[in-house]
Amino acid sequence: MDKLTEMYLEFGIKKEVLDTASKVEAELKERFEEIDRNAEYNQLKVIRAMQANRVSEACLSGTTGYGYNDMGRDTLEAVYASIFGTESALVRPQITCGTHALAIALMGNLRPGDELLSPVGKPYDTLEEVIGIRPGRGSLAEYGITYAQADLLSDGSFDFDAIKAAIGDKTALVTIQRSKGYQARKTLSVEAIGELIAFIKKIKPDVICMVDNCYGEFVETIEPSDVGADMVVGSLIKNPGGGLAATGGYIAGRTECVENAAVRLTTPGLGKEVGASLDALKSMYQGLFMAPSVTASALKSAIFAARLFEDAGFTVVPNGNEERYDIIQAVTLGSADKVIDFCRGIQSAAPVDGHVVPEPWDMPGYDAPVIMAAGAFISGSSIELSADGPIKPPYNVFFQGGLTWQHGKFGIMKAYQNVMYK
Ligand SMILES: *Cc1c(COP(=O)(O)O)cnc(C)c1O
């Protein structure tokens, strides 16, 4: 027996599971090579941006107090702008999460009397209170900004007639969510987003097109800003933080749009000029540098899981052969026990809190108990291997991340064994 097999057996992985996993992995060889080629391109894109902006050792240490003339912060923002092909970027540890980044992008760029349009159905749950779809203190609705929505057609394609009808005099900003989030629809490709933006701009050229880019960064070799988006927005504890950024969010886009968001993050008059980076910069740079290969690991893990569970007869979205535009994998497990077993398997492979046994609990804002598996170095980081599932039919589990493919594979094997052999 080779040393690797011995090690897996020591961890309690069954020989049958090992054999099934090896077979699936072998079948995915070409797919993984394609992912590696994308990562190679994106790695060079990141290095090119860092070199073009002359990132130097002095950029890695930050400022205190007001944060005036914070060279490392300003250079990091220039690097993000280069990567996304935009005029400007706002990349800050003071942006607390993805929702916050999206909220300041919206609040900074909309004015009373304007209307916000989502042409891709309901936006991510946490934005409902920002927009005022559900009542929220300080929501856009409270400031007299209205909201319109065009749903996707049943086959997941854009309802161009409904979108055209929804664009009016008041429509000032269109928000396009790339990833499916926790919905049943498909994730949008960058190409599809480009077609949607072209359609909208043809009807109303001055409308701002914003893309919620969460979980999509570096999955393809182009980003929504390469196909006409005025702003792309995301979280640094997902793909672009590479698992190292401790907190933060980004907005990359046209100067006008980014400045408008910056004066909401800080204040009118101050904008991007203030905001001490403290000790956050080194991990933000290093994480960005790691992000293409970390995203590739997460993608391989997602595809491996899709194939493994699909072969075992479960419904998986996306399936094992489809193109991928984000790192999220959904598996329909069909029973509460299996959702719990899956999450416990993921947790038991974690480098941190691997001894913890997760339980479903009544999380605020959810209509059913939710179980979460996360043994992360950065609290709540979902570029690290993590899973969660609401305990209600059809008993879906959503999982994502994996800083290394080897860890992703191990966690999924444990989840699979728990579900299949308990
Ligand atoms: C994660 C995510 C967000 C923002 O969520 P936070 O938890 O606030 O970072 C927004 N939209 C989508 C599609 C997401 O996946």
The ligand as a Tripos MOL2 file, in Angstrom:
@<TRIPOS>MOLECULE
LIG
   15    15     1     0     0
SMALL
NO_CHARGES

@<TRIPOS>ATOM
      1 C1        -21.6750   36.7100   -0.8020 C.3       1 LIG1
      2 C2        -22.5470   37.4450   -1.7560 C.ar      1 LIG1
      3 C3        -22.9310   38.7660   -1.5160 C.ar      1 LIG1
      4 C4        -22.4920   39.5560   -0.3150 C.3       1 LIG1
      5 O1        -22.5500   38.8630    0.8460 O.3       1 LIG1
      6 P1        -21.6600   39.2180    2.1280 P.3       1 LIG1
      7 O2        -21.9160   38.0390    2.9840 O.co2     1 LIG1
      8 O3        -22.1960   40.4840    2.6580 O.co2     1 LIG1
      9 O4        -20.2350   39.3490    1.7070 O.co2     1 LIG1
     10 C5        -23.7130   39.3750   -2.4600 C.ar      1 LIG1
     11 N1        -24.0970   38.7430   -3.5790 N.ar      1 LIG1
     12 C6        -23.7470   37.4750   -3.8450 C.ar      1 LIG1
     13 C7        -24.1820   36.8240   -5.1140 C.3       1 LIG1
     14 C8        -22.9480   36.7920   -2.9410 C.ar      1 LIG1
     15 O5        -22.5680   35.5410   -3.2170 O.3       1 LIG1
@<TRIPOS>BOND
     1     1     2 1
     2     2     3 ar
     3     2    14 ar
     4     3     4 1
     5     3    10 ar
     6     4     5 1
     7     5     6 1
     8     6     7 2
     9     6     8 1
    10     6     9 1
    11    10    11 ar
    12    11    12 ar
    13    12    13 1
    14    12    14 ar
    15    14    15 1
@<TRIPOS>SUBSTRUCTURE
     1 LIG1         1 GROUP 0 **** ****
